[in-house]
């Protein structure tokens, strides 16, 4: 995917996702366009795409399971049909979501998947109810699925060190094409991993970086947050060294494809690296460090956030650096009991008395 001189990576993503949303809405009843137009000022296009998928799943449930609409097409569904549904229909939908099949493919939802789909449906119903286009709203009668707290998955300090050493040295079993590929991308990979672990940026923010966004004078990068807001994130000497080595010794030798001249990080095809490519890269290296933890770019972000909080004790700083809009989100994730205190509990209770 190219980036023209006049269009940023972020703007181009918005254009692509806007078209994707329009294509989704063309598969749905015409009245749905009003809802998605109505929530546009307060949501990102990616959020609206998520809502569209969730509501389309609800419509597919109705035409496959609900006697009133069974055998119809999604486009046949009208607001009157939604108005006639009762709480029991919504409860049946929640049960359906736990395990269902569509076009031979199996789908399941855990408590978070159920919660998100129910939240989407509530928002959908509420829009039309507020505008007096629906009198009945069964979604507010049904209890939302309970969400249990999940412990943050992150790398320990020794695992961070081991991971970076692996990226820097490649391990002992590299031969042939794998070794050639490793050497070619070594400085790029070191820069990417060091950037994640030293700044806590999101994978989309990393992918969207242009060469002009790196400021070595102030040791900072300019990133585009979710929602399109531009911010500066500052980095330390280790990140500066890794970025400098990549830019001066590796990136300068790449002749990028047309439209990709400004990208900071390139794929092997000399195009702007993709989110999927970075996710695969992190999985490849992290799986050699730990099989117990499923490490993704977001988990590297969690690793940075945890380290920053443990070293500063400043939850507001962590929220600001990570770009959280609500500090309560940060508190929930990073101010919890740490593993060190948990480990101390292991020997606190003596079972056999001497």
ZAMARBA-284245 format. One record per residue: residue number from 0; residue in one letter; z, y, x of N, C-alpha, C in turn. Coordinates in steps of 0.05 Angstrom, whole numbers. Layout:
BEGIN
NODE    nr   rest      nup   nnorth    neast     caup   canorth   caeast      cup   cnorth    ceast
NODE   NUM      A        Z        Y        X        Z         Y        X        Z        Y        X
...
This chain:
BEGIN
NODE    nr   rest      nup   nnorth    neast     caup   canorth   caeast      cup   cnorth    ceast
NODE     0      X        0      -24       17        0         0        0        0       25       18
NODE     1      X      -19       42       14      -22        64       31       -6       88       22
NODE     2      X       -4      108       40        9       133       33       -9      155       42
NODE     3      X      -21      170       23      -39       191       30      -23      215       41
NODE     4      X      -37      234       52      -24       257       63       -9      273       42
NODE     5      X      -17      271       17       -6       287       -4       14      272      -22
NODE     6      X       16      246      -18       33       229      -35       53      214      -18
NODE     7      X       79      218      -24       99       203       -9      101      174      -20
NODE     8      X      114      158       -4      118       130      -12      133      129      -38
NODE     9      X      153      146      -41      169       147      -66      152      155      -90
NODE    10      X      135      176      -87      118       185     -108       97      163     -116
NODE    11      X       87      149      -96       68       128     -101       80      105     -116
NODE    12      X      106       99     -110      120        78     -125      124       86     -154
NODE    13      X      130      111     -158      133       121     -186      107      117     -201
NODE    14      X       85      124     -189       59       122     -202       52       93     -209
NODE    15      X       58       75     -190       52        46     -194       70       36     -217
NODE    16      X       96       43     -216      115        33     -236      109       45     -264
NODE    17      X      100       70     -264       93        82     -290       71       67     -303
NODE    18      X       50       59     -288       28        44     -299       38       16     -307
NODE    19      X       56        4     -292       68       -22     -299       82      -20     -326
NODE    20      X       98        1     -329      112         5     -355       93        8     -378
NODE    21      X       72       23     -374       52        27     -395       39        0     -403
NODE    22      X       33      -16     -383       22       -42     -389       41      -60     -405
NODE    23      X       67      -58     -398       87       -74     -413       89      -64     -442
NODE    24      X       89      -38     -445       91       -27     -472       67      -34     -490
NODE    25      X       44      -38     -477       20       -46     -493       23      -74     -505
NODE    26      X       42      -90     -494       47      -117     -504       68     -116     -527
NODE    27      X       80      -93     -531      103       -92     -550       95      -76     -575
NODE    28      X      112      -77     -596      106       -62     -620      103      -32     -615
NODE    29      X       86      -18     -629       81        10     -623      105       28     -624
NODE    30      X      125       21     -642      148        39     -645      165       40     -619
NODE    31      X      162       20     -601      178        19     -577      172       43     -558
NODE    32      X      148       54     -560      141        76     -542      159      100     -547
NODE    33      X      168      103     -572      186       126     -578      212      123     -562
NODE    34      X      223       99     -561      248        94     -547      245      100     -517
NODE    35      X      224       90     -505      221        94     -476      214      123     -469
NODE    36      X      201      137     -487      197       165     -483      223      180     -486
NODE    37      X      240      171     -504      266       185     -509      286      182     -487
NODE    38      X      286      160     -473      305       156     -451      294      165     -424
NODE    39      X      270      174     -423      258       181     -397      273      203     -382
NODE    40      X      284      224     -395      298       244     -379      323      235     -365
NODE    41      X      335      213     -375      360       204     -363      358      178     -348
NODE    42      X      334      168     -344      331       142     -330      308      143     -310
NODE    43      X      309      126     -290      286       123     -272      265      104     -284
NODE    44      X      241      105     -274      220        88     -285      227       58     -280
NODE    45      X      240       52     -258      248        25     -252      269       15     -272
NODE    46      X      287       32     -280      307        25     -300      293       19     -327
NODE    47      X      273       36     -334      259        32     -359      243        6     -359
NODE    48      X      232       -1     -336      218       -26     -333      237      -49     -339
NODE    49      X      261      -48     -327      282       -68     -332      288      -71     -362
NODE    50      X      292      -48     -375      297       -48     -404      274      -61     -419
NODE    51      X      249      -54     -411      226       -65     -425      225      -96     -423
NODE    52      X      231     -106     -399      232      -135     -396      253     -148     -414
NODE    53      X      277     -135     -415      299      -145     -431      292     -145     -460
NODE    54      X      280     -123     -470      274      -121     -498      251     -139     -506
NODE    55      X      232     -143     -487      211      -162     -492      222     -190     -495
NODE    56      X      242     -197     -479      255      -223     -481      267     -227     -509
NODE    57      X      280     -205     -519      291      -206     -546      270     -211     -567
NODE    58      X      248     -198     -565      226      -201     -584      214     -230     -582
NODE    59      X      212     -240     -558      202      -268     -555      222     -288     -568
NODE    60      X      248     -282     -565      268      -299     -579      263     -298     -609
NODE    61      X      259     -275     -620      255      -272     -649      232     -288     -660
NODE    62      X      209     -287     -645      185      -301     -655      185     -331     -650
NODE    63      X      204     -339     -633      206      -368     -627      229     -382     -642
NODE    64      X      250     -366     -649      274      -378     -659      283     -368     -687
NODE    65      X      276     -343     -694      285      -331     -719      266     -339     -742
NODE    66      X      277     -351     -763      260      -360     -785      242     -338     -797
NODE    67      X      252     -314     -798      238      -292     -810      212     -285     -795
NODE    68      X      213     -289     -768      191      -280     -752      177     -303     -736
NODE    69      X      187     -327     -740      176      -350     -725      146     -353     -730
NODE    70      X      132     -354     -708      103      -357     -710       87     -331     -709
NODE    71      X      101     -309     -711       88      -283     -709       82     -276     -680
NODE    72      X       68     -255     -676       65      -244     -648       84     -221     -644
NODE    73      X       90     -215     -619      109      -193     -614      100     -167     -627
NODE    74      X       74     -162     -626       64      -137     -637       67     -135     -668
NODE    75      X       73     -158     -681       78      -157     -710      106     -148     -718
NODE    76      X      124     -147     -699      152      -139     -705      153     -110     -712
NODE    77      X      168     -105     -734      172       -77     -743      201      -70     -744
NODE    78      X      207      -44     -746      234       -35     -747      250      -47     -771
NODE    79      X      236      -52     -793      249       -64     -816      260      -92     -810
NODE    80      X      246     -106     -793      255      -133     -784      281     -130     -769
NODE    81      X      283     -111     -751      307      -106     -735      330      -97     -753
NODE    82      X      324      -82     -773      344       -72     -792      357      -94     -808
NODE    83      X      342     -116     -812      352      -137     -829      368     -158     -813
NODE    84      X      369     -156     -787      384      -175     -771      414     -171     -774
NODE    85      X      429     -193     -771      458      -192     -773      471     -200     -746
NODE    86      X      497     -197     -745      512      -203     -720      506     -232     -711
NODE    87      X      504     -250     -730      500      -278     -723      473     -282     -708
NODE    88      X      453     -265     -715      427      -267     -701      430     -258     -672
NODE    89      X      446     -238     -667      451      -228     -640      467     -249     -624
NODE    90      X      486     -262     -637      502      -283     -624      484     -307     -617
NODE    91      X      465     -313     -634      445      -335     -629      428     -327     -604
NODE    92      X      421     -301     -603      405      -292     -580      421     -295     -554
NODE    93      X      446     -288     -554      463      -292     -530      465     -321     -522
NODE    94      X      467     -338     -541      467      -367     -535      440     -376     -523
NODE    95      X      419     -366     -535      392      -372     -526      387     -364     -497
NODE    96      X      398     -341     -489      394      -330     -462      406     -348     -440
NODE    97      X      425     -364     -447      438      -380     -426      419     -401     -415
NODE    98      X      400     -410     -432      379      -429     -423      356     -429     -443
NODE    99      X      333     -420     -434      310      -420     -452      284     -425     -435
NODE   100      X      263     -431     -450      237      -437     -437      216     -418     -449
NODE   101      X      199     -409     -431      176      -393     -440      152     -400     -424
NODE   102      X      131     -409     -438      106      -419     -425      111     -439     -403
NODE   103      X      130     -458     -410      136      -480     -391      155     -473     -369
NODE   104      X      163     -448     -367      181      -439     -345      210     -438     -356
NODE   105      X      229     -448     -341      257      -448     -349      270     -422     -339
NODE   106      X      286     -410     -357      301      -386     -350      331     -389     -357
NODE   107      X      348     -378     -340      377      -379     -346      388     -351     -340
NODE   108      X      412     -345     -352      426      -320     -347      455     -326     -343
NODE   109      X      466     -314     -322      495      -315     -318      508     -293     -334
NODE   110      X      534     -288     -330      548      -268     -347      537     -240     -342
NODE   111      X      527     -235     -317      516      -208     -312      489     -205     -324
NODE   112      X      473     -226     -324      447      -225     -338      450     -221     -368
NODE   113      X      469     -235     -379      475      -232     -408      484     -204     -414
NODE   114      X      502     -194     -398      514      -167     -402      492     -146     -401
NODE   115      X      474     -148     -381      453      -128     -378      433     -129     -401
NODE   116      X      426     -153     -410      407      -155     -433      419     -145     -459
NODE   117      X      445     -150     -462      459      -140     -486      461     -109     -485
NODE   118      X      466      -98     -461      468       -69     -458      441      -56     -464
NODE   119      X      420      -69     -455      393       -59     -461      388      -59     -491
NODE   120      X      395      -81     -504      390       -83     -533      407      -63     -549
NODE   121      X      432      -59     -540      449       -39     -554      437      -11     -551
NODE   122      X      428       -4     -528      416        22     -523      391       25     -541
NODE   123      X      375        4     -543      351         4     -560      358        9     -589
NODE   124      X      376       -6     -600      385        -3     -628      397       25     -632
NODE   125      X      413       34     -614      427        60     -617      408       83     -619
NODE   126      X      386       82     -603      366       103     -604      355      107     -632
NODE   127      X      347       85     -645      335        87     -672      357       93     -694
NODE   128      X      381       83     -689      403        88     -708      410      118     -708
NODE   129      X      411      131     -685      417       159     -683      396      176     -697
NODE   130      X      372      166     -698      350       181     -709      344      173     -738
NODE   131      X      363      158     -750      362       149     -778      337      132     -784
NODE   132      X      328      118     -764      306        99     -768      316       71     -771
NODE   133      X      341       66     -764      355        41     -769      382       47     -782
NODE   134      X      388       33     -804      414        37     -817      434       17     -806
NODE   135      X      424       -6     -798      442       -29     -790      440      -32     -759
NODE   136      X      463      -36     -747      464       -41     -718      483      -64     -711
NODE   137      X      472      -88     -713      490      -112     -708      499     -115     -679
NODE   138      X      486     -101     -661      493      -104     -632      521      -93     -626
NODE   139      X      530      -74     -642      557       -63     -636      579      -80     -647
NODE   140      X      573      -99     -665      593      -116     -677      599     -139     -658
NODE   141      X      579     -148     -643      582      -171     -625      595     -162     -599
NODE   142      X      615     -178     -590      629      -171     -565      610     -175     -541
NODE   143      X      613     -157     -522      597      -159     -497      609     -181     -480
NODE   144      X      592     -195     -465      602      -216     -447      622     -205     -427
NODE   145      X      643     -220     -422      663      -211     -402      652     -213     -374
NODE   146      X      656     -193     -358      647      -193     -330      671     -197     -312
NODE   147      X      669     -218     -295      690      -223     -276      682     -209     -249
NODE   148      X      702     -199     -236      697      -186     -210      687     -206     -190
NODE   149      X      668     -198     -174      658      -215     -153      666     -203     -126
NODE   150      X      675     -220     -108      682      -211      -81      657     -203      -66
NODE   151      X      659     -181      -51      636      -172      -36      630     -191      -13
NODE   152      X      604     -199      -11      595      -215       11      586     -197       33
NODE   153      X      597     -201       57      591      -184       79      595     -200      105
NODE   154      X      584     -189      127      588      -202      153      614     -192      166
NODE   155      X      628     -210      179      651      -203      195      641     -190      221
NODE   156      X      659     -177      235      651      -163      260      638     -182      280
NODE   157      X      649     -206      283      637      -225      303      610     -234      294
NODE   158      X      606     -236      267      580      -244      256      559     -222      260
NODE   159      X      568     -197      258      550      -174      263      540     -175      292
NODE   160      X      559     -179      310      552      -181      339      533     -204      344
NODE   161      X      539     -227      332      522      -250      336      494     -246      325
NODE   162      X      492     -233      302      466      -227      289      450     -209      307
NODE   163      X      461     -187      316      447      -169      333      438     -181      359
NODE   164      X      455     -199      370      447      -213      395      423     -231      390
NODE   165      X      423     -244      367      401      -262      360      375     -246      357
NODE   166      X      377     -223      344      353      -206      340      343     -196      368
NODE   167      X      362     -190      385      355      -179      412      344     -200      431
NODE   168      X      353     -225      428      345      -246      447      328     -268      435
NODE   169      X      328     -271      409      310      -290      396      318     -318      395
NODE   170      X      340     -325      407      349      -353      406      336     -370      427
NODE   171      X      344     -395      429      335      -413      450      310     -429      443
NODE   172      X      304     -431      418      283      -450      409      256     -438      403
NODE   173      X      252     -413      412      227      -400      406      205     -409      425
NODE   174      X      183     -418      413      160      -428      429      134     -420      416
NODE   175      X      113     -419      431       86      -415      420       83     -390      404
NODE   176      X       71     -393      380       64      -370      363       90     -356      355
NODE   177      X      111     -371      349      136      -358      341      147     -340      362
NODE   178      X      145     -348      387      154      -332      409      137     -307      412
NODE   179      X      111     -310      410       92      -287      411       98     -267      389
NODE   180      X      102     -277      365      108      -260      342      135     -246      346
NODE   181      X      154     -260      357      180      -248      362      178     -225      382
NODE   182      X      165     -230      404      162      -209      425      148     -185      414
NODE   183      X      127     -189      398      111      -167      387      128     -149      369
NODE   184      X      147     -161      354      162      -147      334      191     -142      342
NODE   185      X      198     -149      366      226      -149      375      239     -121      371
NODE   186      X      226     -100      382      238       -73      381      239      -63      353
NODE   187      X      219      -69      337      219       -61      308      242      -74      294
NODE   188      X      246     -100      298      267      -115      285      295     -105      293
NODE   189      X      298     -100      319      324       -90      329      330      -63      315
NODE   190      X      309      -46      313      313       -20      300      320      -23      271
NODE   191      X      308      -41      256      313       -45      228      342      -55      224
NODE   192      X      350      -76      238      377       -87      234      398      -67      243
NODE   193      X      393      -53      265      413       -33      274      415      -10      254
NODE   194      X      393       -2      242      392        19      222      409       11      198
NODE   195      X      404      -13      188      420       -23      165      450      -23      171
NODE   196      X      456      -35      193      485       -39      200      498      -14      210
NODE   197      X      482        7      218      493        31      228      492       55      209
NODE   198      X      479       51      186      477        74      167      482       65      138
NODE   199      X      478       39      132      482        29      105      461       38       85
NODE   200      X      437       45       94      416        53       76      405       29       60
NODE   201      X      393       34       37      381        13       21      355        4       33
NODE   202      X      346      -20       25      321       -30       36      298      -13       27
NODE   203      X      298       -2        2      276        15       -7      276       41        9
NODE   204      X      299       51       16      301        75       32      290       71       60
NODE   205      X      295       47       71      285        40       97      254       38       97
NODE   206      X      244       24       77      215        21       74      201       47       71
NODE   207      X      213       66       57      201        92       51      202      112       74
NODE   208      X      215      105       96      218       124      118      190      129      132
NODE   209      X      185      154      137      162       163      153      172      171      180
NODE   210      X      153      171      199      160       179      227      172      207      227
NODE   211      X      162      225      209      172       252      208      200      254      198
NODE   212      X      210      233      186      237       233      174      259      228      195
NODE   213      X      251      222      220      271       216      241      275      241      258
NODE   214      X      300      250      259      306       274      274      326      267      296
NODE   215      X      316      264      321      334       257      343      351      280      353
NODE   216      X      342      304      347      358       328      355      385      328      341
NODE   217      X      384      322      315      409       322      299      419      293      295
NODE   218      X      405      273      305      412       245      300      415      239      271
NODE   219      X      393      243      256      394       238      227      367      230      217
NODE   220      X      366      217      194      341       210      180      342      223      153
NODE   221      X      318      229      143      315       240      116      306      217       98
NODE   222      X      321      211       78      314       189       60      312      199       31
NODE   223      X      298      183       15      296       189      -14      313      169      -29
NODE   224      X      334      178      -41      352       161      -56      340      152      -82
NODE   225      X      354      133      -96      345       125     -122      346      150     -140
NODE   226      X      324      154     -156      323       177     -172      307      200     -160
NODE   227      X      300      197     -134      282       216     -121      296      238     -105
NODE   228      X      323      237     -104      337       258      -89      335      254      -59
NODE   229      X      328      275      -44      326       273      -15      353      279       -2
NODE   230      X      361      264       18      386       268       32      382      262       61
NODE   231      X      400      273       77      402       266      106      424      246      110
NODE   232      X      418      226      126      439       206      135      440      207      165
NODE   233      X      464      210      176      468       213      204      473      186      218
NODE   234      X      464      184      242      468       158      257      479      163      284
NODE   235      X      491      141      295      504       142      321      485      135      344
NODE   236      X      496      133      368      480       129      392      466      102      392
NODE   237      X      479       81      381      466        54      381      441       55      364
NODE   238      X      442       68      341      419        70      324      398       88      337
NODE   239      X      406      109      349      387       127      363      372      113      385
NODE   240      X      386       96      400      373        81      422      353       61      411
NODE   241      X      362       47      390      344        26      378      319       39      366
NODE   242      X      322       61      351      299        75      340      282       87      361
NODE   243      X      294       99      382      279       111      403      262       90      418
NODE   244      X      273       68      424      259        46      439      235       37      422
NODE   245      X      239       33      396      218        23      378      195       44      377
NODE   246      X      202       69      373      182        90      370      167       95      396
NODE   247      X      181       96      418      168       103      444      154       80      457
NODE   248      X      163       55      452      152        32      467      135       13      450
NODE   249      X      139       14      424      125        -6      406      108        8      386
NODE   250      X      119       25      370      104        38      348       80       54      359
NODE   251      X       84       67      382       63        84      393       37       68      400
NODE   252      X       40       41      403       17        25      410        2       14      386
NODE   253      X       12       19      362        0         9      337      -20       28      327
NODE   254      X      -43       18      320      -64        34      306      -63       26      276
NODE   255      X      -49       43      260      -44        35      233      -69       36      216
NODE   256      X      -69       21      194      -91        22      174      -91       49      161
NODE   257      X     -115       56      151     -118        82      138      -98       84      115
NODE   258      X      -85      107      113      -66       112       92      -37      105       99
NODE   259      X      -34       93      123       -7        84      131        2       98      157
NODE   260      X      -12      119      164       -7       132      189       21      143      192
NODE   261      X       34      150      170       60       164      172       84      144      171
NODE   262      X       79      119      164      101       100      160      117       97      186
NODE   263      X      143       94      184      159        89      208      157       60      217
NODE   264      X      160       41      198      160        13      204      134        0      194
NODE   265      X      121      -16      212       96       -29      205       99      -59      203
NODE   266      X       83      -71      186       81      -100      185       62     -110      206
NODE   267      X       59     -136      208       40      -147      228       11     -139      222
NODE   268      X        7     -132      196      -20      -124      188      -25      -94      192
NODE   269      X       -6      -81      205       -8       -52      212       -7      -34      187
NODE   270      X        6      -44      167       11       -28      143       41      -22      141
NODE   271      X       48       -4      123       77         2      119       90      -25      111
NODE   272      X      112      -31      124      126       -56      118      136      -56       89
NODE   273      X      137      -79       77      145       -81       48      174      -89       46
NODE   274      X      185      -84       22      212       -93       16      215     -123       20
NODE   275      X      195     -137       10      196      -167       12      196     -176       41
NODE   276      X      181     -163       57      179      -171       86      206     -167       99
NODE   277      X      220     -145       93      246      -140      105      267     -160       94
NODE   278      X      265     -165       68      284      -185       57      280     -212       70
NODE   279      X      255     -220       75      250      -245       88      260     -245      117
NODE   280      X      257     -222      130      266      -219      158      296     -223      160
NODE   281      X      311     -209      142      340      -211      142      348     -240      136
NODE   282      X      335     -252      117      342      -280      110      338     -299      133
NODE   283      X      316     -295      147      308      -313      170      330     -312      192
NODE   284      X      338     -288      199      358      -285      221      386     -291      212
NODE   285      X      394     -281      188      421      -285      179      427     -314      173
NODE   286      X      407     -330      165      412      -358      159      418     -374      184
NODE   287      X      411     -363      207      418      -377      232      447     -370      241
NODE   288      X      458     -349      229      486      -341      236      506     -354      217
NODE   289      X      499     -354      191      518      -365      171      502     -378      149
NODE   290      X      509     -403      142      497      -416      119      516     -413       95
NODE   291      X      540     -405      100      560      -403       78      555     -377       62
NODE   292      X      545     -356       75      541      -331       61      511     -326       58
NODE   293      X      503     -317       34      475      -310       29      472     -280       35
NODE   294      X      460     -275       59      459      -248       68      431     -236       62
NODE   295      X      432     -212       50      408      -197       43      411     -169       55
NODE   296      X      390     -152       53      393      -125       63      416     -110       48
NODE   297      X      421     -116       23      443      -103        9      470     -112       20
NODE   298      X      471     -137       29      496      -147       41      501     -134       68
NODE   299      X      480     -126       82      483      -111      107      494      -83      101
NODE   300      X      485      -72       78      495       -46       68      525      -49       62
NODE   301      X      532      -71       49      560       -76       43      577      -78       68
NODE   302      X      565      -91       88      579       -95      114      585      -67      126
NODE   303      X      565      -49      125      569       -22      136      590       -8      120
NODE   304      X      588       -9       93      607         6       76      636       -3       81
NODE   305      X      639      -30       84      666       -41       89      677      -32      116
NODE   306      X      660      -33      136      669       -24      163      676        6      163
NODE   307      X      660       22      150      665        50      149      691       56      135
NODE   308      X      697       42      113      722        47       99      746       37      116
NODE   309      X      743       14      128      765         3      144      772       21      168
NODE   310      X      751       35      179      755        51      203      763       80      196
NODE   311      X      757       89      172      763       117      165      784      119      143
NODE   312      X      786       99      125      804       100      102      796      122       82
NODE   313      X      772      133       85      763       155       68      742      145       48
NODE   314      X      751      138       24      733       127        4      712      147       -6
NODE   315      X      719      173       -5      700       193      -13      677      196        8
NODE   316      X      684      193       33      664       193       54      645      170       50
NODE   317      X      656      146       45      639       122       41      620      126       17
NODE   318      X      631      137       -5      614       142      -29      592      161      -22
NODE   319      X      598      182       -7      578       203        0      556      191       18
NODE   320      X      565      177       38      545       166       58      527      145       45
NODE   321      X      539      128       27      523       108       14      506      118       -9
NODE   322      X      511      143      -17      496       154      -39      504      145      -66
NODE   323      X      530      138      -70      540       130      -96      545      155     -113
NODE   324      X      536      155     -138      540       177     -155      569      178     -166
NODE   325      X      581      155     -168      608       153     -179      626      140     -158
NODE   326      X      647      155     -149      665       145     -129      680      120     -139
NODE   327      X      683      117     -165      697        94     -176      682       68     -169
NODE   328      X      656       70     -168      640        47     -159      647       39     -131
NODE   329      X      650       59     -114      657        54      -86      685       43      -83
NODE   330      X      704       54      -99      732        45      -98      733       15     -106
NODE   331      X      718        8     -127      719       -19     -137      709      -39     -116
NODE   332      X      689      -30     -100      677       -49      -81      691      -49      -54
NODE   333      X      701      -26      -44      709       -25      -17      739      -20      -12
NODE   334      X      754      -14      -34      782        -9      -30      799      -34      -38
NODE   335      X      786      -57      -40      800       -81      -48      815      -93      -24
NODE   336      X      832     -112      -29      847      -126       -8      828     -138       12
NODE   337      X      833     -134       38      815      -144       58      821     -173       66
NODE   338      X      801     -185       79      804      -213       87      827     -219      105
NODE   339      X      834     -199      122      856      -202      141      882     -208      126
NODE   340      X      888     -192      105      912      -196       89      910     -223       74
NODE   341      X      886     -229       65      883      -255       50      889     -278       69
NODE   342      X      880     -276       94      884      -298      113      914     -302      118
NODE   343      X      929     -279      118      958      -281      124      972     -298      103
NODE   344      X      960     -300       79      972      -316       57      970     -346       63
NODE   345      X      951     -353       80      947      -382       85      971     -395       97
NODE   346      X      986     -381      113     1010      -393      127     1036     -382      117
NODE   347      X     1035     -367       94     1059      -355       84     1076     -375       69
NODE   348      X     1064     -396       58     1079      -416       42     1080     -442       58
NODE   349      X     1104     -451       64     1108      -476       79     1112     -499       59
NODE   350      X     1097     -520       61     1099      -542       42     1119     -563       51
NODE   351      X     1117     -571       77     1135      -591       88     1158     -578      103
NODE   352      X     1182     -582       94     1205      -571      108     1213     -589      131
NODE   353      X     1218     -577      154     1226      -594      177     1255     -601      176
